[in-house]
């Protein structure tokens, strides 16, 4: 928490100094202006964070969809392919036995 407060102070040092100066001087309009600038800066940072979070969420959903398709393929198509391969092997084995029987 201390590091977060320090980061906040470092990012807003000028605005905080302006607020302190206006407060100490009793200048209400300057204080209000400095406060609005501080809120605007904070709002911009929050919107930037939300935008990064949104992009990250979209990327995660894309990966999830891709991985879901892979999981679906693994469950559905791979066992189907395995069954087909087993069928081909069985047919090949039967054909080989028939061929050997004819040769004998």
N, CA, C and O atoms as CSV, one atom per row, in Angstrom:
chain,resi,resn,atom,element,x,y,z
A,1,UNK,N,N,0.824,-1.190,0.000
A,1,UNK,CA,C,0.000,0.000,0.000
A,1,UNK,C,C,0.867,1.252,0.000
A,1,UNK,O,O,0.525,2.240,-0.650
A,2,UNK,N,N,1.977,1.225,0.714
A,2,UNK,CA,C,2.859,2.382,0.763
A,2,UNK,C,C,3.423,2.675,-0.622
A,2,UNK,O,O,3.509,3.835,-1.023
A,3,UNK,N,N,3.815,1.614,-1.370
A,3,UNK,CA,C,4.346,1.813,-2.711
A,3,UNK,C,C,3.278,2.416,-3.624
A,3,UNK,O,O,3.592,3.267,-4.456
A,4,UNK,N,N,2.022,1.986,-3.481
A,4,UNK,CA,C,0.947,2.532,-4.297
A,4,UNK,C,C,0.755,4.009,-3.996
A,4,UNK,O,O,0.544,4.800,-4.916
A,5,UNK,N,N,0.824,4.398,-2.730
A,5,UNK,CA,C,0.689,5.801,-2.358
A,5,UNK,C,C,1.857,6.601,-2.906
A,5,UNK,O,O,1.677,7.716,-3.395
A,6,UNK,N,N,3.048,6.039,-2.824
A,6,UNK,CA,C,4.231,6.714,-3.347
A,6,UNK,C,C,4.101,6.883,-4.857
A,6,UNK,O,O,4.427,7.947,-5.383
A,7,UNK,N,N,3.635,5.864,-5.560
A,7,UNK,CA,C,3.436,5.940,-7.006
A,7,UNK,C,C,2.422,6.997,-7.361
A,7,UNK,O,O,2.602,7.737,-8.329
A,8,UNK,N,N,1.359,7.075,-6.589
A,8,UNK,CA,C,0.323,8.090,-6.807
A,8,UNK,C,C,0.917,9.481,-6.640
A,8,UNK,O,O,0.699,10.362,-7.472
A,9,UNK,N,N,1.668,9.674,-5.560
A,9,UNK,CA,C,2.269,10.982,-5.295
A,9,UNK,C,C,3.251,11.362,-6.396
A,9,UNK,O,O,3.299,12.516,-6.821
A,10,UNK,N,N,4.034,10.389,-6.857
A,10,UNK,CA,C,4.997,10.671,-7.921
A,10,UNK,C,C,4.287,11.065,-9.216
A,10,UNK,O,O,4.720,11.984,-9.912
A,11,UNK,N,N,3.197,10.368,-9.533
A,11,UNK,CA,C,2.460,10.663,-10.766
A,11,UNK,C,C,1.736,12.003,-10.695
A,11,UNK,O,O,1.549,12.664,-11.716
A,12,UNK,N,N,1.330,12.401,-9.503
A,12,UNK,CA,C,0.486,13.589,-9.355
A,12,UNK,C,C,1.157,14.689,-8.531
A,12,UNK,O,O,0.481,15.532,-7.941
A,13,UNK,N,N,2.470,14.674,-8.497
A,13,UNK,CA,C,3.210,15.631,-7.672
A,13,UNK,C,C,2.832,17.075,-8.001
A,13,UNK,O,O,2.588,17.870,-7.094
A,14,UNK,N,N,2.782,17.418,-9.280
A,14,UNK,CA,C,2.476,18.803,-9.677
A,14,UNK,C,C,1.059,19.185,-9.256
A,14,UNK,O,O,0.840,20.275,-8.727
A,15,UNK,N,N,0.102,18.297,-9.487
A,15,UNK,CA,C,-1.291,18.591,-9.125
A,15,UNK,C,C,-1.434,18.714,-7.613
A,15,UNK,O,O,-2.163,19.576,-7.123
A,16,UNK,N,N,-0.742,17.855,-6.878
A,16,UNK,CA,C,-0.811,17.930,-5.411
A,16,UNK,C,C,-0.179,19.225,-4.903
A,16,UNK,O,O,-0.685,19.841,-3.965
A,17,UNK,N,N,0.918,19.630,-5.521
A,17,UNK,CA,C,1.558,20.887,-5.120
A,17,UNK,C,C,0.625,22.061,-5.406
A,17,UNK,O,O,0.513,22.985,-4.600
A,18,UNK,N,N,-0.045,22.016,-6.562
A,18,UNK,CA,C,-0.998,23.072,-6.903
A,18,UNK,C,C,-2.164,23.090,-5.918
A,18,UNK,O,O,-2.613,24.156,-5.497
A,19,UNK,N,N,-2.649,21.903,-5.555
A,19,UNK,CA,C,-3.721,21.821,-4.551
A,19,UNK,C,C,-3.276,22.406,-3.217
A,19,UNK,O,O,-3.997,23.197,-2.609
A,20,UNK,N,N,-2.096,22.018,-2.767
A,20,UNK,CA,C,-1.574,22.524,-1.492
A,20,UNK,C,C,-1.411,24.041,-1.522
A,20,UNK,O,O,-1.769,24.739,-0.574
A,21,UNK,N,N,-0.868,24.531,-2.623
A,21,UNK,CA,C,-0.652,25.976,-2.752
A,21,UNK,C,C,-1.995,26.723,-2.704
A,21,UNK,O,O,-2.138,27.719,-1.995
A,22,UNK,N,N,-2.969,26.227,-3.467
A,22,UNK,CA,C,-4.289,26.879,-3.501
A,22,UNK,C,C,-4.967,26.794,-2.139
A,22,UNK,O,O,-5.599,27.757,-1.705
A,23,UNK,N,N,-4.848,25.680,-1.472
A,23,UNK,CA,C,-5.459,25.503,-0.151
A,23,UNK,C,C,-4.822,26.446,0.860
A,23,UNK,O,O,-5.502,27.130,1.625
A,24,UNK,N,N,-3.479,26.458,0.838
A,24,UNK,CA,C,-2.757,27.315,1.787
A,24,UNK,C,C,-3.067,28.790,1.544
A,24,UNK,O,O,-3.110,29.583,2.484
A,25,UNK,N,N,-3.283,29.152,0.283
A,25,UNK,CA,C,-3.576,30.544,-0.037
A,25,UNK,C,C,-5.045,30.890,0.057
A,25,UNK,O,O,-5.424,32.050,-0.100
A,26,UNK,N,N,-5.875,29.893,0.312
A,26,UNK,CA,C,-7.305,30.133,0.430
A,26,UNK,C,C,-7.975,30.455,-0.898
A,26,UNK,O,O,-9.053,31.049,-0.924
A,27,UNK,N,N,-7.343,30.065,-2.002
A,27,UNK,CA,C,-7.881,30.348,-3.336
A,27,UNK,C,C,-8.793,29.183,-3.763
A,27,UNK,O,O,-8.331,28.173,-4.295
A,28,UNK,N,N,-10.070,29.352,-3.518
A,28,UNK,CA,C,-11.048,28.286,-3.778
A,28,UNK,C,C,-11.131,27.925,-5.259
A,28,UNK,O,O,-11.200,26.743,-5.597
A,29,UNK,N,N,-11.125,28.904,-6.136
A,29,UNK,CA,C,-11.256,28.606,-7.569
A,29,UNK,C,C,-10.019,27.864,-8.082
A,29,UNK,O,O,-10.142,26.936,-8.881
A,30,UNK,N,N,-8.814,28.273,-7.622
A,30,UNK,CA,C,-7.593,27.564,-8.023
A,30,UNK,C,C,-7.604,26.140,-7.456
A,30,UNK,O,O,-7.195,25.190,-8.124
A,31,UNK,N,N,-8.079,26.012,-6.217
A,31,UNK,CA,C,-8.168,24.688,-5.597
A,31,UNK,C,C,-9.107,23.780,-6.392
A,31,UNK,O,O,-8.776,22.629,-6.675
A,32,UNK,N,N,-10.292,24.312,-6.750
A,32,UNK,CA,C,-11.261,23.540,-7.537
A,32,UNK,C,C,-10.684,23.142,-8.892
A,32,UNK,O,O,-10.878,22.012,-9.341
A,33,UNK,N,N,-9.977,24.062,-9.542
A,33,UNK,CA,C,-9.366,23.785,-10.836
A,33,UNK,C,C,-8.316,22.683,-10.704
A,33,UNK,O,O,-8.278,21.763,-11.520
A,34,UNK,N,N,-7.471,22.770,-9.688
A,34,UNK,CA,C,-6.439,21.757,-9.454
A,34,UNK,C,C,-7.076,20.405,-9.146
A,34,UNK,O,O,-6.595,19.362,-9.591
A,35,UNK,N,N,-8.154,20.439,-8.386
A,35,UNK,CA,C,-8.860,19.197,-8.055
A,35,UNK,C,C,-9.457,18.573,-9.313
A,35,UNK,O,O,-9.374,17.358,-9.494
A,36,UNK,N,N,-10.054,19.377,-10.181
A,36,UNK,CA,C,-10.611,18.883,-11.449
A,36,UNK,C,C,-9.516,18.291,-12.328
A,36,UNK,O,O,-9.726,17.259,-12.965
A,37,UNK,N,N,-8.350,18.931,-12.368
A,37,UNK,CA,C,-7.226,18.398,-13.151
A,37,UNK,C,C,-6.773,17.048,-12.593
A,37,UNK,O,O,-6.458,16.130,-13.350
A,38,UNK,N,N,-6.742,16.937,-11.279
A,38,UNK,CA,C,-6.363,15.681,-10.643
A,38,UNK,C,C,-7.378,14.587,-10.978
A,38,UNK,O,O,-6.996,13.463,-11.304
A,39,UNK,N,N,-8.669,14.915,-10.899
A,39,UNK,CA,C,-9.711,13.933,-11.244
A,39,UNK,C,C,-9.636,13.545,-12.715
A,39,UNK,O,O,-9.803,12.374,-13.057
A,40,UNK,N,N,-9.385,14.519,-13.588
A,40,UNK,CA,C,-9.280,14.230,-15.025
A,40,UNK,C,C,-8.106,13.302,-15.305
A,40,UNK,O,O,-8.210,12.371,-16.104
A,41,UNK,N,N,-6.993,13.566,-14.640
A,41,UNK,CA,C,-5.813,12.714,-14.801
A,41,UNK,C,C,-6.108,11.291,-14.327
A,41,UNK,O,O,-5.751,10.313,-14.985
A,42,UNK,N,N,-6.761,11.200,-13.181
A,42,UNK,CA,C,-7.104,9.879,-12.620
A,42,UNK,C,C,-8.094,9.165,-13.535
A,42,UNK,O,O,-7.968,7.961,-13.761
A,43,UNK,N,N,-9.070,9.889,-14.060
A,43,UNK,CA,C,-10.058,9.298,-14.963
A,43,UNK,C,C,-9.367,8.754,-16.208
A,43,UNK,O,O,-9.690,7.662,-16.675
A,44,UNK,N,N,-8.420,9.515,-16.743
A,44,UNK,CA,C,-7.676,9.074,-17.917
A,44,UNK,C,C,-6.907,7.788,-17.624
A,44,UNK,O,O,-6.875,6.876,-18.450
A,45,UNK,N,N,-6.292,7.720,-16.449
A,45,UNK,CA,C,-5.554,6.514,-16.067
A,45,UNK,C,C,-6.489,5.326,-15.915
A,45,UNK,O,O,-6.164,4.220,-16.347
A,46,UNK,N,N,-7.642,5.546,-15.306
A,46,UNK,CA,C,-8.613,4.462,-15.120
A,46,UNK,C,C,-9.114,3.971,-16.479
A,46,UNK,O,O,-9.209,2.766,-16.709
A,47,UNK,N,N,-9.431,4.896,-17.369
A,47,UNK,CA,C,-9.896,4.500,-18.699
A,47,UNK,C,C,-8.825,3.719,-19.453
A,47,UNK,O,O,-9.129,2.754,-20.154
A,48,UNK,N,N,-7.582,4.136,-19.308
A,48,UNK,CA,C,-6.475,3.422,-19.929
A,48,UNK,C,C,-6.361,2.002,-19.361
A,48,UNK,O,O,-6.160,1.040,-20.103
A,49,UNK,N,N,-6.492,1.889,-18.046
A,49,UNK,CA,C,-6.443,0.571,-17.404
A,49,UNK,C,C,-7.604,-0.315,-17.862
A,49,UNK,O,O,-7.428,-1.508,-18.109
A,50,UNK,N,N,-8.790,0.284,-17.970
A,50,UNK,CA,C,-9.960,-0.479,-18.426
A,50,UNK,C,C,-9.764,-0.927,-19.872
A,50,UNK,O,O,-10.143,-2.040,-20.236
A,51,UNK,N,N,-9.176,-0.067,-20.688
A,51,UNK,CA,C,-8.917,-0.428,-22.079
A,51,UNK,C,C,-7.941,-1.595,-22.155
A,51,UNK,O,O,-8.159,-2.536,-22.917
A,52,UNK,N,N,-6.859,-1.541,-21.366
A,52,UNK,CA,C,-5.898,-2.654,-21.346
A,52,UNK,C,C,-6.571,-3.936,-20.862
A,52,UNK,O,O,-6.336,-5.014,-21.410
A,53,UNK,N,N,-7.405,-3.814,-19.839
A,53,UNK,CA,C,-8.117,-4.970,-19.314
A,53,UNK,C,C,-9.062,-5.541,-20.364
A,53,UNK,O,O,-9.167,-6.759,-20.511
A,54,UNK,N,N,-9.738,-4.681,-21.082
A,54,UNK,CA,C,-10.661,-5.104,-22.130
A,54,UNK,C,C,-9.926,-5.851,-23.237
A,54,UNK,O,O,-10.385,-6.897,-23.695
A,55,UNK,N,N,-8.794,-5.318,-23.663
A,55,UNK,CA,C,-7.995,-5.981,-24.701
A,55,UNK,C,C,-7.519,-7.342,-24.203
A,55,UNK,O,O,-7.549,-8.329,-24.937
A,56,UNK,N,N,-7.084,-7.381,-22.956
A,56,UNK,CA,C,-6.631,-8.643,-22.366
A,56,UNK,C,C,-7.773,-9.659,-22.305
A,56,UNK,O,O,-7.572,-10.843,-22.573
A,57,UNK,N,N,-8.964,-9.191,-21.952
A,57,UNK,CA,C,-10.130,-10.075,-21.885
A,57,UNK,C,C,-10.493,-10.613,-23.265
A,57,UNK,O,O,-10.793,-11.798,-23.410
A,58,UNK,N,N,-10.468,-9.754,-24.275
A,58,UNK,CA,C,-10.765,-10.195,-25.646
A,58,UNK,C,C,-9.751,-11.242,-26.086
A,58,UNK,O,O,-10.123,-12.254,-26.680
A,59,UNK,N,N,-8.470,-11.007,-25.801
A,59,UNK,CA,C,-7.436,-11.984,-26.148
A,59,UNK,C,C,-7.660,-13.308,-25.424
A,59,UNK,O,O,-7.513,-14.377,-26.016
A,60,UNK,N,N,-8.015,-13.233,-24.148
A,60,UNK,CA,C,-8.266,-14.457,-23.377
A,60,UNK,C,C,-9.461,-15.218,-23.940
A,60,UNK,O,O,-9.432,-16.446,-24.014
A,61,UNK,N,N,-10.515,-14.499,-24.338
A,61,UNK,CA,C,-11.684,-15.159,-24.928
A,61,UNK,C,C,-11.333,-15.817,-26.260
A,61,UNK,O,O,-11.812,-16.911,-26.558
A,62,UNK,N,N,-10.497,-15.151,-27.062
A,62,UNK,CA,C,-10.057,-15.739,-28.332
A,62,UNK,C,C,-9.283,-17.025,-28.076
A,62,UNK,O,O,-9.502,-18.039,-28.739
A,63,UNK,N,N,-8.362,-16.969,-27.093
A,63,UNK,CA,C,-7.593,-18.182,-26.764
A,63,UNK,C,C,-8.512,-19.279,-26.252
A,63,UNK,O,O,-8.339,-20.450,-26.593
A,64,UNK,N,N,-9.499,-18.899,-25.426
A,64,UNK,CA,C,-10.430,-19.883,-24.885
A,64,UNK,C,C,-11.220,-20.545,-26.008
A,64,UNK,O,O,-11.378,-21.766,-26.030
A,65,UNK,N,N,-11.717,-19.725,-26.948
A,65,UNK,CA,C,-12.463,-20.282,-28.078
A,65,UNK,C,C,-11.593,-21.224,-28.893
A,65,UNK,O,O,-12.038,-22.299,-29.296
A,66,UNK,N,N,-10.359,-20.821,-29.132
A,66,UNK,CA,C,-9.432,-21.646,-29.896
A,66,UNK,C,C,-9.171,-22.957,-29.162
A,66,UNK,O,O,-9.216,-24.031,-29.761
A,67,UNK,N,N,-8.900,-22.864,-27.868
A,67,UNK,CA,C,-8.637,-24.057,-27.078
A,67,UNK,C,C,-9.892,-24.912,-26.959
A,67,UNK,O,O,-9.799,-26.138,-26.900
A,68,UNK,N,N,-11.068,-24.281,-26.923
A,68,UNK,CA,C,-12.319,-25.038,-26.875
A,68,UNK,C,C,-12.508,-25.820,-28.155
A,68,UNK,O,O,-12.946,-26.970,-28.132
A,69,UNK,N,N,-12.172,-25.185,-29.295
A,69,UNK,CA,C,-12.271,-25.897,-30.570
A,69,UNK,C,C,-11.309,-27.074,-30.602
A,69,UNK,O,O,-11.647,-28.149,-31.099
A,70,UNK,N,N,-10.115,-26.868,-30.072
A,70,UNK,CA,C,-9.138,-27.958,-30.025
A,70,UNK,C,C,-9.670,-29.082,-29.144
A,70,UNK,O,O,-9.567,-30.257,-29.496
A,71,UNK,N,N,-10.239,-28.716,-27.999
A,71,UNK,CA,C,-10.796,-29.735,-27.098
A,71,UNK,C,C,-11.942,-30.477,-27.771
A,71,UNK,O,O,-12.053,-31.698,-27.657
A,72,UNK,N,N,-12.795,-29.734,-28.476
A,72,UNK,CA,C,-13.914,-30.359,-29.189
A,72,UNK,C,C,-13.392,-31.298,-30.260
A,72,UNK,O,O,-13.890,-32.413,-30.413
A,73,UNK,N,N,-12.391,-30.848,-31.000
A,73,UNK,CA,C,-11.801,-31.704,-32.036
A,73,UNK,C,C,-11.206,-32.961,-31.418
A,73,UNK,O,O,-11.353,-34.060,-31.953
A,74,UNK,N,N,-10.537,-32.787,-30.294
A,74,UNK,CA,C,-9.917,-33.941,-29.650
A,74,UNK,C,C,-10.960,-34.943,-29.193
A,74,UNK,O,O,-10.755,-36.151,-29.310
A,75,UNK,N,N,-12.072,-34.455,-28.674
A,75,UNK,CA,C,-13.110,-35.347,-28.175
A,75,UNK,C,C,-13.907,-35.952,-29.322
A,75,UNK,O,O,-14.237,-37.138,-29.305
A,76,UNK,N,N,-14.213,-35.124,-30.319
A,76,UNK,CA,C,-15.104,-35.559,-31.386
A,76,UNK,C,C,-14.372,-36.160,-32.580
A,76,UNK,O,O,-14.629,-37.303,-32.958
A,77,UNK,N,N,-13.473,-35.403,-33.166
A,77,UNK,CA,C,-12.860,-35.813,-34.430
A,77,UNK,C,C,-11.740,-36.826,-34.263
A,77,UNK,O,O,-11.621,-37.737,-35.082
A,78,UNK,N,N,-10.934,-36.702,-33.256
A,78,UNK,CA,C,-9.831,-37.645,-33.089
A,78,UNK,C,C,-10.343,-39.049,-32.779
A,78,UNK,O,O,-9.871,-40.008,-33.390
A,79,UNK,N,N,-11.296,-39.207,-31.850
A,79,UNK,CA,C,-11.822,-40.568,-31.673
A,79,UNK,C,C,-12.453,-41.098,-32.963
A,79,UNK,O,O,-12.336,-42.287,-33.257
A,80,UNK,N,N,-13.119,-40.236,-33.735
A,80,UNK,CA,C,-13.691,-40.648,-35.011
A,80,UNK,C,C,-12.579,-41.097,-35.958
A,80,UNK,O,O,-12.713,-42.118,-36.633
A,81,UNK,N,N,-11.501,-40.351,-36.008
A,81,UNK,CA,C,-10.365,-40.719,-36.848
A,81,UNK,C,C,-9.755,-42.034,-36.370
A,81,UNK,O,O,-9.341,-42.862,-37.180
A,82,UNK,N,N,-9.702,-42.218,-35.071
A,82,UNK,CA,C,-9.150,-43.451,-34.525
A,82,UNK,C,C,-10.037,-44.639,-34.895
A,82,UNK,O,O,-9.541,-45.709,-35.247
A,83,UNK,N,N,-11.356,-44.439,-34.810
A,83,UNK,CA,C,-12.272,-45.506,-35.221
A,83,UNK,C,C,-12.100,-45.837,-36.693
A,83,UNK,O,O,-12.104,-47.009,-37.069
A,84,UNK,N,N,-11.951,-44.820,-37.527
A,84,UNK,CA,C,-11.733,-45.042,-38.960
A,84,UNK,C,C,-10.435,-45.785,-39.218
A,84,UNK,O,O,-10.385,-46.703,-40.037
A,85,UNK,N,N,-9.387,-45.385,-38.517
A,85,UNK,CA,C,-8.106,-46.063,-38.674
A,85,UNK,C,C,-8.207,-47.520,-38.229
A,85,UNK,O,O,-7.674,-48.412,-38.890
A,86,UNK,N,N,-8.886,-47.763,-37.114
A,86,UNK,CA,C,-9.104,-49.145,-36.667
A,86,UNK,C,C,-9.859,-49.940,-37.722
A,86,UNK,O,O,-9.539,-51.101,-37.974
A,87,UNK,N,N,-10.860,-49.318,-38.339
A,87,UNK,CA,C,-11.635,-49.983,-39.392
A,87,UNK,C,C,-10.738,-50.310,-40.591
A,87,UNK,O,O,-10.815,-51.409,-41.139
A,88,UNK,N,N,-9.881,-49.354,-41.002
A,88,UNK,CA,C,-8.957,-49.588,-42.119
A,88,UNK,C,C,-8.000,-50.729,-41.776
A,88,UNK,O,O,-7.728,-51.584,-42.619
A,89,UNK,N,N,-7.491,-50.747,-40.551
A,89,UNK,CA,C,-6.579,-51.820,-40.145
A,89,UNK,C,C,-7.280,-53.181,-40.158
A,89,UNK,O,O,-6.709,-54.182,-40.589
A,90,UNK,N,N,-8.514,-53.199,-39.683
A,90,UNK,CA,C,-9.287,-54.449,-39.686
A,90,UNK,C,C,-9.520,-54.929,-41.114
A,90,UNK,O,O,-9.335,-56.107,-41.419
A,91,UNK,N,N,-9.928,-54.010,-41.984
A,91,UNK,CA,C,-10.169,-54.386,-43.385
A,91,UNK,C,C,-8.883,-54.866,-44.051
A,91,UNK,O,O,-8.902,-55.824,-44.823
A,92,UNK,N,N,-7.757,-54.196,-43.751
A,92,UNK,CA,C,-6.459,-54.593,-44.320
A,92,UNK,C,C,-6.071,-55.979,-43.833
A,92,UNK,O,O,-5.588,-56.810,-44.603
A,93,UNK,N,N,-6.285,-56.217,-42.553
A,93,UNK,CA,C,-5.955,-57.525,-41.982
A,93,UNK,C,C,-6.817,-58.616,-42.618
A,93,UNK,O,O,-6.311,-59.683,-42.967
A,94,UNK,N,N,-8.116,-58.352,-42.769
A,94,UNK,CA,C,-9.016,-59.330,-43.402
A,94,UNK,C,C,-8.612,-59.578,-44.845
A,94,UNK,O,O,-8.628,-60.718,-45.309
A,95,UNK,N,N,-8.247,-58.506,-45.566
A,95,UNK,CA,C,-7.805,-58.670,-46.967
A,95,UNK,C,C,-6.521,-59.463,-47.026
A,95,UNK,O,O,-6.349,-60.289,-47.923
A,96,UNK,N,N,-5.615,-59.234,-46.092
A,96,UNK,CA,C,-4.372,-59.994,-46.067
A,96,UNK,C,C,-4.633,-61.464,-45.823
A,96,UNK,O,O,-4.014,-62.315,-46.461
A,97,UNK,N,N,-5.570,-61.789,-44.880
A,97,UNK,CA,C,-5.922,-63.187,-44.609
A,97,UNK,C,C,-6.557,-63.828,-45.838
A,97,UNK,O,O,-6.232,-64.966,-46.179
A,98,UNK,N,N,-7.466,-63.105,-46.509
A,98,UNK,CA,C,-8.085,-63.657,-47.710
A,98,UNK,C,C,-7.063,-63.926,-48.788
A,98,UNK,O,O,-7.120,-64.948,-49.472
A,99,UNK,N,N,-6.119,-62.998,-48.940
A,99,UNK,CA,C,-5.064,-63.162,-49.953
A,99,UNK,C,C,-4.229,-64.388,-49.636
A,99,UNK,O,O,-3.924,-65.185,-50.523
A,100,UNK,N,N,-3.856,-64.542,-48.356
A,100,UNK,CA,C,-3.065,-65.719,-47.957
A,100,UNK,C,C,-3.846,-67.004,-48.164
A,100,UNK,O,O,-3.284,-68.019,-48.574
A,101,UNK,N,N,-5.152,-66.961,-47.878
A,101,UNK,CA,C,-5.982,-68.151,-48.081
A,101,UNK,C,C,-6.043,-68.532,-49.557
A,101,UNK,O,O,-5.991,-69.713,-49.901
A,102,UNK,N,N,-6.152,-67.543,-50.417
A,102,UNK,CA,C,-6.219,-67.821,-51.855
A,102,UNK,C,C,-4.890,-68.387,-52.323
A,102,UNK,O,O,-4.873,-69.311,-53.135
A,103,UNK,N,N,-3.771,-67.855,-51.831
A,103,UNK,CA,C,-2.462,-68.329,-52.242
A,103,UNK,C,C,-2.232,-69.757,-51.793
A,103,UNK,O,O,-1.620,-70.539,-52.520
A,104,UNK,N,N,-2.706,-70.111,-50.621
A,104,UNK,CA,C,-2.479,-71.460,-50.102
A,104,UNK,C,C,-3.323,-72.416,-50.913
A,104,UNK,O,O,-3.303,-73.621,-50.664
